[in-house]
Each structure stands twice: as C-alpha cells, then as structure tokens.
Amino acid sequence: MAKALSYEAETESLKKREVGNSGNDNKITDDTTDESLEKLEQTTDDALQTSEDRNKHINIITIALQTGFSDWLVILSLIFGGCCSNVFTLEAIIKEHPFSGNLITFVQFSLVATEGYLHFFDISRPPFFLGKPHVPFIRYVFSVIMFFLVSILNNSVWKYHISVPVHIIFRSGGTVMGLIVGVFCGKRFSLVQIASVILLTTGVIVATLCDPELKHENSSSEPDIAENTIINKDFVLGIMILFLAQLISAIMGQVNEFTYKKYGSYWRENLFYMHFLSLPFFLPMRTSIRNEFANLGKSDKISLTKLIPNFSDQVSIPESYIYLAFNALTQYVCVRGVNKLAGTASAVTVTIVLNVRKCMSLLLSIYIFGNVLSVGTCIGAAVVFLSAGWYSIESSRLKDRQAKSKIH
C-alpha cells in the first residue's frame, strides 16, 4: 500500500527529471519515461490487488468458519435430537406393545423409501422413473437382503424381554464381529485393536450377565419355576438374535466396503435403495403388520388440540400412532445426521460423537422409563463405550500411517 501512496510523488519526480535533462542529456527519452510510468502503474495495481486478495482471503476464512460451525450445529442437532428422540418414541411403543417390531420396521423403511424416491425421481426414465444409479442393482442384492434381516432381527427382540439399555450396549459391541469377519476376509489388525476388542467383548458379556432380566425372580408367594425358566430362555434367545444380527451386519459392512472401493461412496443413493428394494420383503409379513397396527390403535387416545392448537376437541388419535409416526420421522433424521457426520468428520470423531449419543440415550431410557441397571451392567457399558473409542482411535492412527507411507 506504501507503493500505491507514493505513486504520485514518484511520477512528479520523473516529470521533473525529464524536463531538467531534456536539453543537456538525451539518455532519458520520452519512451523510457513512459516505460517507467507503466512499471509504476503496474506496481501500484499489483499492490492494490494483493491487498484485495488478502481481504478476500480473510473473508473466505471467516465464511468457512461460520459455515463449518453452522454445519456442525445442524449435524449435532440431527444426531442428538433425532437419535435420542427416536429411542424415546421406540421405548414408548414397545413398553405397551412389545410385539410391534415388524410394524415399526415397515413404517421406518416406507418413510425413507418415499423421501428417497422423491429425491431421485426422474420422469424421463420409465417405468420406475428413477435416475441411473452409480452402483449396479446386482451389487445391491446381497446388501439389501442382509440389511432387511438385520433390521427385522434388531426390532424383533423386544418380545424376548430385551430392554432398551441392553439393546444399546449390545449393539455397541459390533466392533467385535467386524474384527472377526475382517480376519476371515484377510485383514490384519494391530495388537492394540485386538486388545480393545477383547476388552469390549468382556464389557458386553459383563453387561449382559449382570442384567436383572437374566436373573428374574417371581415375586409371587408360590414361585412358578416354569414361568421363570421361560423368561430366562426368552432373554437368552433375544441375546442370540442380537448376536446373529451383529454377525450379519459385520458381513454386510465388508460387502459395502468392497462396493464403495469399486464404485465410490454415495451414501444417499445407498440409503434409498437399501430401504426401497427391501419393501417387497414385507409382503409375507402383511398380516402380522396389520394386526400390530390394530393393536396400537387400542392404546389411549389423545386429543389433537394438545399437538395442534385451535384444532377440534372432538378429533383424537391413539397415542401409539403418534409415537409410531414420530419414531419413523426421528429415525430418518438420525440417519441423515449420522451420514452427514461421516461425510464431514474423521472416523474417530464419528465414533466419539456416536458413543456420547448412545450414552445419552442410555441415561434417558433409565431416567424417563425407570429402567434399572445393576452396577455390573453399568460397568460393562462403560467398558464397551471406552473400548469402542480406543479401537477407533487406533484404527485412525493406522490409516494415517498407511497414507503417509504411500506418499513417501
């Protein structure tokens, strides 16, 4: 900027030198004067441009920081608001209707598939009017089948006396199955990863064995041993179902990983086709879904004036229907938030945020619905969450080291 300010002074000096030397010295001609003036003008323009670029750069950084903060605020709102609300609405339904797993899954799939269809709708591509996917349909076949099975299995365990806290803890141990399946696929893991998985497995086992439902006792004056045995068997069967769901989910993760490496990662397209192509699998369950929907209609009714001000007092709707609708909506919000986070942050950040979210869901379940966790279950849960974070940090470190080795 100093060069720009001294432009007029130096220009005047050149003119004086031109006048003073014109009669005595012909070394400074009109051409050289014009050339010097042009250089000074160019220098001035460069200085001004540099200043403008610097200001522009500062503005870009400011905007980027503001945009990053707003994006993070949206992502965290989607995850903590959507996922925690989803757990609340889910438990509100299964407390009264534990046999509603198929209905809950179907409504969730229908909402995501409908929104995705509107997003990918292309009128120029009959008969399905969908844009050409980046991944061939044949690659989705196995993933869709496994995704459907995992979803159905996870939502079917409620009738086996599996509480929401145990469900959260057990599903947080998916890293164990991921490592086992990864070994069979030829992957190698560090000692730290193996140690964290062993610790995580220990936490899951402790949390499960210490759950009060496993040691249920009949409070009646004449204990019914048969009933206690059935409840215990149901709980064990529910744990086995969760175990199977985790195994299938780990295999699905490997299949998806191979697909992403070959065709690229298109999370929204994958989300849509996973749900959309799964809808025909609900046809054999239509009777069960219809009955579950009818049972939800028998719940206490609530006036819509409590939800919509100035609405007619005469219109009411079963409370469970409202929970069902909000469960599907919050599930979609939760999924969007998790995928946006995965596309923005590192794997370590994703794991930490999701573990904090699971802890919050666990605490809300205990506080709102009065779920009782033994000391052993709480310790097991803490071990599970910490071990999952440890595993993720180590995995991220190994990836960074591999990336640096490729560069060098």
RAKA-V347652 format. One record per residue. N is the residue number from 1. RES is the residue in three letters. PHI is phi in degrees with one decimal (none if undefined). Layout:
{{N/RES/PHI} {N/RES/PHI}}
This chain:
{{1/MET/none} {2/ALA/-64.2} {3/LYS/-62.7} {4/ALA/-66.9} {5/LEU/-72.0} {6/SER/-89.2} {7/TYR/-61.9} {8/GLU/-64.4} {9/ALA/-64.6} {10/GLU/-70.1} {11/THR/-63.9} {12/GLU/-64.7} {13/SER/-63.9} {14/LEU/-62.2} {15/LYS/-63.5} {16/LYS/-65.4} {17/ARG/-63.3} {18/GLU/-66.5} {19/VAL/-68.4} {20/GLY/-67.1} {21/ASN/-99.9} {22/SER/-65.7} {23/GLY/-86.8} {24/ASN/-105.2} {25/ASP/-134.8} {26/ASN/-95.9} {27/LYS/-69.1} {28/ILE/-99.6} {29/THR/-100.2} {30/ASP/-62.5} {31/ASP/-65.8} {32/THR/-67.7} {33/THR/-64.1} {34/ASP/-60.4} {35/GLU/-65.8} {36/SER/-65.0} {37/LEU/-62.5} {38/GLU/-63.4} {39/LYS/-65.4} {40/LEU/-65.1} {41/GLU/-63.1} {42/GLN/-65.2} {43/THR/-62.4} {44/THR/-63.3} {45/ASP/-59.8} {46/ASP/-63.2} {47/ALA/-64.0} {48/LEU/-63.8} {49/GLN/-63.9} {50/THR/-61.4} {51/SER/-63.2} {52/GLU/-64.0} {53/ASP/-63.6} {54/ARG/-64.3} {55/ASN/-63.3} {56/LYS/-64.8} {57/HIS/-63.9} {58/ILE/-62.6} {59/ASN/-62.4} {60/ILE/-63.3} {61/ILE/-62.2} {62/THR/-61.6} {63/ILE/-63.7} {64/ALA/-62.7} {65/LEU/-64.1} {66/GLN/-64.4} {67/THR/-65.3} {68/GLY/-61.2} {69/PHE/-63.6} {70/SER/-65.9} {71/ASP/-63.2} {72/TRP/-64.2} {73/LEU/-62.8} {74/VAL/-65.7} {75/ILE/-61.5} {76/LEU/-66.1} {77/SER/-66.6} {78/LEU/-64.1} {79/ILE/-72.9} {80/PHE/-73.8} {81/GLY/-73.2} {82/GLY/-70.9} {83/CYS/-69.3} {84/CYS/-67.0} {85/SER/-65.0} {86/ASN/-63.7} {87/VAL/-63.4} {88/PHE/-62.7} {89/THR/-66.0} {90/LEU/-63.2} {91/GLU/-69.0} {92/ALA/-62.6} {93/ILE/-78.9} {94/ILE/-72.9} {95/LYS/-62.8} {96/GLU/-97.7} {97/HIS/-135.1} {98/PRO/-69.4} {99/PHE/-98.6} {100/SER/-100.7} {101/GLY/-60.7} {102/ASN/-66.0} {103/LEU/-65.5} {104/ILE/-59.5} {105/THR/-63.2} {106/PHE/-63.4} {107/VAL/-65.9} {108/GLN/-61.8} {109/PHE/-63.3} {110/SER/-64.4} {111/LEU/-65.7} {112/VAL/-63.9} {113/ALA/-65.8} {114/THR/-66.0} {115/GLU/-62.6} {116/GLY/-66.2} {117/TYR/-64.7} {118/LEU/-64.4} {119/HIS/-72.4} {120/PHE/-97.4} {121/PHE/-61.8} {122/ASP/-139.9} {123/ILE/-66.3} {124/SER/-86.1} {125/ARG/-126.5} {126/PRO/-71.4} {127/PRO/-89.6} {128/PHE/-92.8} {129/PHE/56.5} {130/LEU/-122.2} {131/GLY/-63.6} {132/LYS/-66.3} {133/PRO/-74.7} {134/HIS/-73.8} {135/VAL/-108.1} {136/PRO/-59.1} {137/PHE/-58.9} {138/ILE/-61.0} {139/ARG/-74.3} {140/TYR/-84.5} {141/VAL/-55.4} {142/PHE/-65.7} {143/SER/-64.8} {144/VAL/-64.2} {145/ILE/-60.9} {146/MET/-67.4} {147/PHE/-63.0} {148/PHE/-63.5} {149/LEU/-62.9} {150/VAL/-60.7} {151/SER/-64.4} {152/ILE/-65.5} {153/LEU/-64.6} {154/ASN/-64.1} {155/ASN/-93.1} {156/SER/-99.9} {157/VAL/-81.9} {158/TRP/-64.3} {159/LYS/-76.3} {160/TYR/-105.9} {161/HIS/64.5} {162/ILE/-87.8} {163/SER/-78.4} {164/VAL/-62.3} {165/PRO/-59.0} {166/VAL/-64.1} {167/HIS/-60.0} {168/ILE/-64.8} {169/ILE/-63.1} {170/PHE/-65.0} {171/ARG/-70.3} {172/SER/-71.0} {173/GLY/-90.3} {174/GLY/-63.5} {175/THR/-60.5} {176/VAL/-59.7} {177/MET/-65.9} {178/GLY/-60.2} {179/LEU/-68.9} {180/ILE/-62.2} {181/VAL/-66.0} {182/GLY/-62.4} {183/VAL/-62.6} {184/PHE/-66.9} {185/CYS/-89.7} {186/GLY/91.4} {187/LYS/-81.1} {188/ARG/-114.9} {189/PHE/-129.6} {190/SER/-76.7} {191/LEU/-63.2} {192/VAL/-65.6} {193/GLN/-62.3} {194/ILE/-63.9} {195/ALA/-63.3} {196/SER/-65.9} {197/VAL/-69.3} {198/ILE/-62.1} {199/LEU/-64.4} {200/LEU/-63.3} {201/THR/-61.0} {202/THR/-60.6} {203/GLY/-62.7} {204/VAL/-63.4} {205/ILE/-63.6} {206/VAL/-62.5} {207/ALA/-62.5} {208/THR/-72.3} {209/LEU/-68.2} {210/CYS/-91.1} {211/ASP/-67.5} {212/PRO/-59.2} {213/GLU/-65.3} {214/LEU/-68.6} {215/LYS/-109.1} {216/HIS/-62.4} {217/GLU/-125.3} {218/ASN/-75.2} {219/SER/-88.6} {220/SER/-72.5} {221/SER/-67.6} {222/GLU/-116.2} {223/PRO/-57.9} {224/ASP/-99.4} {225/ILE/-61.8} {226/ALA/-61.5} {227/GLU/-65.0} {228/ASN/-61.1} {229/THR/-65.0} {230/ILE/-62.9} {231/ILE/-62.7} {232/ASN/-63.9} {233/LYS/-65.0} {234/ASP/-62.0} {235/PHE/-62.8} {236/VAL/-63.0} {237/LEU/-63.3} {238/GLY/-63.4} {239/ILE/-64.8} {240/MET/-64.5} {241/ILE/-64.8} {242/LEU/-62.1} {243/PHE/-61.4} {244/LEU/-64.0} {245/ALA/-62.7} {246/GLN/-66.4} {247/LEU/-64.6} {248/ILE/-63.1} {249/SER/-62.9} {250/ALA/-66.0} {251/ILE/-63.5} {252/MET/-60.8} {253/GLY/-61.7} {254/GLN/-67.2} {255/VAL/-62.8} {256/ASN/-64.8} {257/GLU/-63.0} {258/PHE/-62.9} {259/THR/-64.4} {260/TYR/-64.0} {261/LYS/-65.5} {262/LYS/-86.9} {263/TYR/-114.0} {264/GLY/94.7} {265/SER/-98.3} {266/TYR/-126.6} {267/TRP/-63.6} {268/ARG/-71.4} {269/GLU/-63.3} {270/ASN/-62.9} {271/LEU/-61.5} {272/PHE/-66.2} {273/TYR/-68.7} {274/MET/-59.7} {275/HIS/-82.7} {276/PHE/-65.5} {277/LEU/-74.5} {278/SER/-85.2} {279/LEU/-57.0} {280/PRO/-60.2} {281/PHE/-70.6} {282/PHE/-82.2} {283/LEU/-57.3} {284/PRO/-64.5} {285/MET/-101.2} {286/ARG/-60.0} {287/THR/-66.9} {288/SER/-63.0} {289/ILE/-64.0} {290/ARG/-62.9} {291/ASN/-67.5} {292/GLU/-64.6} {293/PHE/-65.5} {294/ALA/-65.5} {295/ASN/-66.3} {296/LEU/-64.5} {297/GLY/-69.0} {298/LYS/-87.5} {299/SER/-72.9} {300/ASP/-59.3} {301/LYS/-92.5} {302/ILE/-127.7} {303/SER/-72.2} {304/LEU/-69.7} {305/THR/-65.9} {306/LYS/-73.4} {307/LEU/-102.1} {308/ILE/-122.1} {309/PRO/-58.6} {310/ASN/64.8} {311/PHE/-86.1} {312/SER/-61.9} {313/ASP/-69.9} {314/GLN/-78.8} {315/VAL/-94.5} {316/SER/-136.1} {317/ILE/-143.1} {318/PRO/-55.4} {319/GLU/-59.8} {320/SER/-66.9} {321/TYR/-64.9} {322/ILE/-65.7} {323/TYR/-62.7} {324/LEU/-63.7} {325/ALA/-64.0} {326/PHE/-69.3} {327/ASN/-64.4} {328/ALA/-66.0} {329/LEU/-65.7} {330/THR/-69.6} {331/GLN/-63.1} {332/TYR/-64.9} {333/VAL/-61.1} {334/CYS/-62.3} {335/VAL/-62.4} {336/ARG/-61.4} {337/GLY/-63.9} {338/VAL/-64.1} {339/ASN/-68.7} {340/LYS/-66.3} {341/LEU/-65.5} {342/ALA/-62.3} {343/GLY/-84.1} {344/THR/-111.7} {345/ALA/-110.9} {346/SER/-76.4} {347/ALA/-63.4} {348/VAL/-64.1} {349/THR/-61.7} {350/VAL/-59.6} {351/THR/-62.7} {352/ILE/-63.2} {353/VAL/-61.7} {354/LEU/-68.4} {355/ASN/-67.0} {356/VAL/-63.3} {357/ARG/-62.6} {358/LYS/-65.6} {359/CYS/-62.0} {360/MET/-63.7} {361/SER/-61.8} {362/LEU/-63.1} {363/LEU/-66.5} {364/LEU/-64.5} {365/SER/-62.5} {366/ILE/-69.0} {367/TYR/-73.9} {368/ILE/-78.2} {369/PHE/-103.8} {370/GLY/69.3} {371/ASN/-66.8} {372/VAL/-104.8} {373/LEU/-115.0} {374/SER/-71.7} {375/VAL/-60.8} {376/GLY/-62.7} {377/THR/-66.6} {378/CYS/-64.8} {379/ILE/-63.8} {380/GLY/-60.3} {381/ALA/-63.7} {382/ALA/-62.1} {383/VAL/-63.3} {384/VAL/-62.1} {385/PHE/-65.6} {386/LEU/-67.6} {387/SER/-66.4} {388/ALA/-62.7} {389/GLY/-65.7} {390/TRP/-62.1} {391/TYR/-61.6} {392/SER/-66.1} {393/ILE/-63.2} {394/GLU/-64.3} {395/SER/-63.5} {396/SER/-65.5} {397/ARG/-62.9} {398/LEU/-65.6} {399/LYS/-64.1} {400/ASP/-63.1} {401/ARG/-66.3} {402/GLN/-65.6} {403/ALA/-64.8} {404/LYS/-67.5} {405/SER/-65.5} {406/LYS/-68.8} {407/ILE/-66.8} {408/HIS/-80.5}}
